[in-house]
């Protein structure tokens, strides 16, 4: 019943703000427009369409606001008047009253707000879909930013997620491609990240991890988290000063090298993805500032993406093969990852990938639309039954955000030339001699524990225990040998390498 009521509200908002005009503009359904005007004769649509869309998304709640935030970065896909209006959703969502903010703080700490902070500004400096930020001063004089969760936000998001889950079930039921697209798994992934975003202790932990990953970095500054003042509903972090990255004219006036800034953004993204496997997945302009020293300043750590070693290796191989225009290798990487059926013809798959990717090479960013490229890749995926990988949905969203930022900063940026050297260096560190040494260094502490167990297991097996005990011991031995096989190969390879070096050295002396 609650879902039906929520669906009814969504439809009511759509018609109240005249959003039906977006759909009824299509020639196949244009004949419905006069009928809609007669039924909804009372509504006034004198405001611009972009403003009406923004206000509708604000009325519908956090999930719809986030959708508008993503759209606002895609000026190549939507009209500029709509993109400009949706950009206001990035940090100008109407704030909730200061009295509610104070009530959340006092409930979290069990004390009056004036007893917690030396000073607390009742006026919100930024307001987003899930929380808003106030400036304050700690008792020791440090200036901080206080992020406060919106009261009653969790049940609202929960109902919207339930609606999305219902829609996902219907998609799988009525659409032939539904199961391949895995909408249920995608929504489940989205639910997990939203749950993290509603717990500010988790967000604080994300920010702390990102700060540690980029400690003393010349590229990125992450504010310090003040743990003693953090709860699940309130997060306190260092107050930083910077200019929103969307204010390009102001950045130029400050002497910031905009082309260099855009290249730094690409390096930060690839460093997060391939070095750390931990990346900021909500990189719209409202969350990124630029400091006076030219460094990026990251804010809002509610949505972070993670990648496994397998995911990173797969992505690196695909990106590198793509930059080298080795479409055969791209096709093989998909097959090896099990993302296309084993009976897929590689020559046909390679040809389809080439048709999508080749036209965008040797072009500056202003002439490339990843949105359209992804659409063509989706059509190719459908043809070859490529399965959607839910764990990479956030990465795809982040890529679209990165492209939107790149267009704002430097439309002439050559994304391929900027990214290719970084990926080549990363791959050499993973599979070259540096990768061998790193693996030995990381795995060596395990050898002292696991290798001595092998002789004991062999001896126990040779003592002639009862058959069932022997079989169990052998199964245990096989399991442990399998676990150690990779380590043994690395050790043997390292020893052979060292012996060869000693022989060569001795032959020369």
C-alpha angles and dihedrals in degrees: 000000000000090000091053090050091050091048089050090052091050091052091046092053091046092055095038092058094038095244089146086080089072091061098033091058088080112101094232093062100026090108089071094064097084090049092051091049091053094048094046097037092140099064122098116219099178094122121089115272093241092056091047091052092048093049091048092053090048090052092049094055145237101327092052091046090055089051089054091049091057092046091051091066093053102080089153091061104039133041115274095240090059094043092052092051095045089052086073088069091068096078107344103076107140108271123235116245119287090235090063091048091052090047091054091050095048091047091049095049100029089229139090113276091240089056091053100046131033086223134001124192109221091202114087114233094197133013126192137172097274105025145358134224132232128183119237143162124237120228090258091056100257114142114232143175115234117207115200126193116236110256114250094006097128099068091046092055091043092058092048091050089051089054090051090050090052090050090049091054091050091049091053090047102048105025121073092215093046099101093045091054091051096214092173092056092045091052090046089054090049090049091053093053093045090051088054090049091055091057108070091193088064091047090051090051090050091052091048091052093048091048090052091049091054100035110154089000117159088211109050137029119199119190119245116254116230099214097186089067099041126107134159090272102033129048123186121195140162114290110239129190122222147125121265108255091232090067095082095161091055091048091053090051088055090055096251113160099235098192089049090048091054092050090049090054091056091049092048091052095049091043091055093046103041105024099038106017085218118101141172103253100186102061101154116143094260090066099049129071132175120228126221088257091059096254123134116249115211120209135176110036098186096115115045126163127218131199131196123229088256091053092048093049092048093048094046092051091049095047093046094046088047093052089049091047090238096148092167089063091047090055093047092050090056091050094047090051090053093239094127126043114271091240091062113128106238095205092057093043091048091050092050092050091048091053090055100042108033097070093061099056122106090022129117119243092259089066096047127081113193087186091064092040090054089049091055091045088052090054090049091048090053091052093051098037092245110180119231113240108219093199089063097050091092090050091053090050090050091050089056090050091049091052091050091051091046091055091052094049107035120355089184093060113131099220094187097054090046097050102036099072091049093052093045090052092047093050092049089053091051103045104019130078089285089058090050092053092046091052092049091049093049097044100037094087089062095055095071090058103039108032097059089058094066098073091047092053092047092049091049091051091051093054090079103240121180114298096255092050091048091051091048092049092048091049090050090048092050091049093050092043090054090050091050099040094090092048092049092050090052091048094048091047090051092049092048089049091052093047091052090051091050092049092050091047092049093048090055094050 
